Each structure stands twice: as structure tokens, then as C-alpha cells.
């Protein structure tokens, strides 16, 4: 599930894609093809995007809004 890779955000890296897995996602209930990201309670990622798009989480595509050198994991097994 996690890799030993050190990310610039200090989050846990996904063993599969290498991106930050401290956030999990769920599909947009409005069917617009976006993903809603929520930070895990035990996250070590230093970034906080809660509330940027409503519904209590980071709203959008992981690669589009997470512009801090690391991207959010979008692997299918990282969704709620």
C-alpha cells in the first residue's frame, strides 16, 4: 500500500503510483467527472486543502489542484 519514498509534502507515498496517499477520493456525486479528496486523520502531509470545493474535501483532479511538487494518488484502491 505505501512506499518508503520521501515526498516533498511529507505524506505517505503510494507503492503503486508514487503519489501522496494521505488523501483518499470519491467520485463527484454530481457526475461531473471530478474527484473529491479528503485528508486521512493520520496523514503526515503538510498541505491542507479541506473545504476548497465543499463536501469536506479537496475537489477536482488530483494533478490539477495539488501544485506543490507532489500529486495525489488516484489509484482505484485509494477511494472511499
PyMOL commands that place a pseudoatom at each C-alpha (Angstrom):
pseudoatom trace, name=CA, resn=UNK, resi=1, chain=A, elem=C, hetatm=0, pos=[0.000, 0.000, 0.000]
pseudoatom trace, name=CA, resn=UNK, resi=2, chain=A, elem=C, hetatm=0, pos=[2.690, 2.560, 0.977]
pseudoatom trace, name=CA, resn=UNK, resi=3, chain=A, elem=C, hetatm=0, pos=[6.183, 3.123, -0.374]
pseudoatom trace, name=CA, resn=UNK, resi=4, chain=A, elem=C, hetatm=0, pos=[9.270, 4.285, 1.561]
pseudoatom trace, name=CA, resn=UNK, resi=5, chain=A, elem=C, hetatm=0, pos=[9.681, 7.183, -0.884]
pseudoatom trace, name=CA, resn=UNK, resi=6, chain=A, elem=C, hetatm=0, pos=[10.050, 10.592, 0.790]
pseudoatom trace, name=CA, resn=UNK, resi=7, chain=A, elem=C, hetatm=0, pos=[7.601, 13.106, -0.676]
pseudoatom trace, name=CA, resn=UNK, resi=8, chain=A, elem=C, hetatm=0, pos=[8.089, 16.868, -0.532]
pseudoatom trace, name=CA, resn=UNK, resi=9, chain=A, elem=C, hetatm=0, pos=[4.698, 17.164, 1.170]
pseudoatom trace, name=CA, resn=UNK, resi=10, chain=A, elem=C, hetatm=0, pos=[5.874, 14.672, 3.856]
pseudoatom trace, name=CA, resn=UNK, resi=11, chain=A, elem=C, hetatm=0, pos=[2.889, 12.480, 3.047]
pseudoatom trace, name=CA, resn=UNK, resi=12, chain=A, elem=C, hetatm=0, pos=[2.824, 8.718, 2.580]
pseudoatom trace, name=CA, resn=UNK, resi=13, chain=A, elem=C, hetatm=0, pos=[3.693, 7.686, -0.972]
pseudoatom trace, name=CA, resn=UNK, resi=14, chain=A, elem=C, hetatm=0, pos=[1.615, 5.082, -2.777]
pseudoatom trace, name=CA, resn=UNK, resi=15, chain=A, elem=C, hetatm=0, pos=[3.563, 1.889, -3.562]
pseudoatom trace, name=CA, resn=UNK, resi=16, chain=A, elem=C, hetatm=0, pos=[1.796, 1.667, -6.919]
pseudoatom trace, name=CA, resn=UNK, resi=17, chain=A, elem=C, hetatm=0, pos=[1.918, 5.201, -8.394]
pseudoatom trace, name=CA, resn=UNK, resi=18, chain=A, elem=C, hetatm=0, pos=[4.284, 7.016, -6.002]
pseudoatom trace, name=CA, resn=UNK, resi=19, chain=A, elem=C, hetatm=0, pos=[1.905, 9.924, -5.341]
pseudoatom trace, name=CA, resn=UNK, resi=20, chain=A, elem=C, hetatm=0, pos=[0.614, 11.168, -1.973]
pseudoatom trace, name=CA, resn=UNK, resi=21, chain=A, elem=C, hetatm=0, pos=[-1.812, 8.714, -0.413]
pseudoatom trace, name=CA, resn=UNK, resi=22, chain=A, elem=C, hetatm=0, pos=[-2.611, 10.796, 2.664]
pseudoatom trace, name=CA, resn=UNK, resi=23, chain=A, elem=C, hetatm=0, pos=[-5.736, 11.853, 0.780]
pseudoatom trace, name=CA, resn=UNK, resi=24, chain=A, elem=C, hetatm=0, pos=[-8.430, 9.440, -0.426]
pseudoatom trace, name=CA, resn=UNK, resi=25, chain=A, elem=C, hetatm=0, pos=[-11.037, 10.244, -3.039]
pseudoatom trace, name=CA, resn=UNK, resi=26, chain=A, elem=C, hetatm=0, pos=[-14.591, 9.565, -4.034]
pseudoatom trace, name=CA, resn=UNK, resi=27, chain=A, elem=C, hetatm=0, pos=[-16.371, 10.345, -7.293]
pseudoatom trace, name=CA, resn=UNK, resi=28, chain=A, elem=C, hetatm=0, pos=[-18.206, 13.632, -7.583]
pseudoatom trace, name=CA, resn=UNK, resi=29, chain=A, elem=C, hetatm=0, pos=[-21.873, 12.938, -6.752]
pseudoatom trace, name=CA, resn=UNK, resi=30, chain=A, elem=C, hetatm=0, pos=[-22.900, 15.487, -9.406]
pseudoatom trace, name=CA, resn=UNK, resi=31, chain=A, elem=C, hetatm=0, pos=[-21.395, 13.281, -12.120]
pseudoatom trace, name=CA, resn=UNK, resi=32, chain=A, elem=C, hetatm=0, pos=[-19.039, 15.945, -13.490]
pseudoatom trace, name=CA, resn=UNK, resi=33, chain=A, elem=C, hetatm=0, pos=[-16.069, 13.568, -13.671]
pseudoatom trace, name=CA, resn=UNK, resi=34, chain=A, elem=C, hetatm=0, pos=[-14.222, 15.273, -10.812]
pseudoatom trace, name=CA, resn=UNK, resi=35, chain=A, elem=C, hetatm=0, pos=[-12.920, 13.627, -7.648]
pseudoatom trace, name=CA, resn=UNK, resi=36, chain=A, elem=C, hetatm=0, pos=[-13.500, 14.798, -4.100]
pseudoatom trace, name=CA, resn=UNK, resi=37, chain=A, elem=C, hetatm=0, pos=[-10.436, 14.360, -1.877]
pseudoatom trace, name=CA, resn=UNK, resi=38, chain=A, elem=C, hetatm=0, pos=[-10.494, 14.026, 1.908]
pseudoatom trace, name=CA, resn=UNK, resi=39, chain=A, elem=C, hetatm=0, pos=[-7.410, 14.049, 4.117]
pseudoatom trace, name=CA, resn=UNK, resi=40, chain=A, elem=C, hetatm=0, pos=[-6.927, 10.960, 6.275]
pseudoatom trace, name=CA, resn=UNK, resi=41, chain=A, elem=C, hetatm=0, pos=[-6.965, 11.513, 10.070]
pseudoatom trace, name=CA, resn=UNK, resi=42, chain=A, elem=C, hetatm=0, pos=[-3.462, 10.009, 10.440]
pseudoatom trace, name=CA, resn=UNK, resi=43, chain=A, elem=C, hetatm=0, pos=[-1.984, 11.951, 7.494]
pseudoatom trace, name=CA, resn=UNK, resi=44, chain=A, elem=C, hetatm=0, pos=[1.517, 13.420, 7.682]
pseudoatom trace, name=CA, resn=UNK, resi=45, chain=A, elem=C, hetatm=0, pos=[1.053, 15.515, 4.520]
pseudoatom trace, name=CA, resn=UNK, resi=46, chain=A, elem=C, hetatm=0, pos=[1.762, 19.134, 5.420]
pseudoatom trace, name=CA, resn=UNK, resi=47, chain=A, elem=C, hetatm=0, pos=[-0.781, 20.551, 2.966]
pseudoatom trace, name=CA, resn=UNK, resi=48, chain=A, elem=C, hetatm=0, pos=[-4.369, 21.201, 3.945]
pseudoatom trace, name=CA, resn=UNK, resi=49, chain=A, elem=C, hetatm=0, pos=[-6.973, 21.546, 1.221]
pseudoatom trace, name=CA, resn=UNK, resi=50, chain=A, elem=C, hetatm=0, pos=[-10.074, 20.766, 3.267]
pseudoatom trace, name=CA, resn=UNK, resi=51, chain=A, elem=C, hetatm=0, pos=[-13.049, 22.762, 2.152]
pseudoatom trace, name=CA, resn=UNK, resi=52, chain=A, elem=C, hetatm=0, pos=[-11.657, 24.010, -1.161]
pseudoatom trace, name=CA, resn=UNK, resi=53, chain=A, elem=C, hetatm=0, pos=[-14.555, 22.550, -3.049]
pseudoatom trace, name=CA, resn=UNK, resi=54, chain=A, elem=C, hetatm=0, pos=[-17.160, 21.772, -0.494]
pseudoatom trace, name=CA, resn=UNK, resi=55, chain=A, elem=C, hetatm=0, pos=[-18.265, 18.401, 0.804]
pseudoatom trace, name=CA, resn=UNK, resi=56, chain=A, elem=C, hetatm=0, pos=[-15.391, 18.499, 3.291]
pseudoatom trace, name=CA, resn=UNK, resi=57, chain=A, elem=C, hetatm=0, pos=[-12.524, 17.860, 0.949]
pseudoatom trace, name=CA, resn=UNK, resi=58, chain=A, elem=C, hetatm=0, pos=[-10.278, 18.768, -1.908]
pseudoatom trace, name=CA, resn=UNK, resi=59, chain=A, elem=C, hetatm=0, pos=[-12.415, 18.974, -5.041]
pseudoatom trace, name=CA, resn=UNK, resi=60, chain=A, elem=C, hetatm=0, pos=[-11.064, 18.367, -8.508]
pseudoatom trace, name=CA, resn=UNK, resi=61, chain=A, elem=C, hetatm=0, pos=[-8.480, 16.254, -10.246]
pseudoatom trace, name=CA, resn=UNK, resi=62, chain=A, elem=C, hetatm=0, pos=[-5.507, 15.380, -8.061]
pseudoatom trace, name=CA, resn=UNK, resi=63, chain=A, elem=C, hetatm=0, pos=[-2.996, 16.590, -10.606]
pseudoatom trace, name=CA, resn=UNK, resi=64, chain=A, elem=C, hetatm=0, pos=[-4.805, 19.847, -11.285]
pseudoatom trace, name=CA, resn=UNK, resi=65, chain=A, elem=C, hetatm=0, pos=[-5.048, 21.398, -7.832]
pseudoatom trace, name=CA, resn=UNK, resi=66, chain=A, elem=C, hetatm=0, pos=[-2.147, 19.831, -5.926]
pseudoatom trace, name=CA, resn=UNK, resi=67, chain=A, elem=C, hetatm=0, pos=[0.645, 22.049, -7.275]
pseudoatom trace, name=CA, resn=UNK, resi=68, chain=A, elem=C, hetatm=0, pos=[3.246, 21.540, -4.553]
pseudoatom trace, name=CA, resn=UNK, resi=69, chain=A, elem=C, hetatm=0, pos=[5.619, 19.119, -6.271]
pseudoatom trace, name=CA, resn=UNK, resi=70, chain=A, elem=C, hetatm=0, pos=[3.675, 16.006, -5.297]
pseudoatom trace, name=CA, resn=UNK, resi=71, chain=A, elem=C, hetatm=0, pos=[0.387, 14.760, -6.690]
pseudoatom trace, name=CA, resn=UNK, resi=72, chain=A, elem=C, hetatm=0, pos=[-2.456, 12.940, -5.041]
pseudoatom trace, name=CA, resn=UNK, resi=73, chain=A, elem=C, hetatm=0, pos=[-2.840, 9.198, -5.503]
pseudoatom trace, name=CA, resn=UNK, resi=74, chain=A, elem=C, hetatm=0, pos=[-5.685, 8.424, -7.882]
pseudoatom trace, name=CA, resn=UNK, resi=75, chain=A, elem=C, hetatm=0, pos=[-5.385, 4.634, -7.736]
pseudoatom trace, name=CA, resn=UNK, resi=76, chain=A, elem=C, hetatm=0, pos=[-8.720, 2.808, -7.661]
pseudoatom trace, name=CA, resn=UNK, resi=77, chain=A, elem=C, hetatm=0, pos=[-7.913, 1.240, -4.269]
pseudoatom trace, name=CA, resn=UNK, resi=78, chain=A, elem=C, hetatm=0, pos=[-7.494, 4.723, -2.740]
pseudoatom trace, name=CA, resn=UNK, resi=79, chain=A, elem=C, hetatm=0, pos=[-11.157, 5.689, -2.950]
pseudoatom trace, name=CA, resn=UNK, resi=80, chain=A, elem=C, hetatm=0, pos=[-13.736, 5.639, -0.195]
for i in range(1, 80): cmd.bond("trace and resi %d" % i, "trace and resi %d" % (i + 1))
show_as sticks, trace
zoom trace
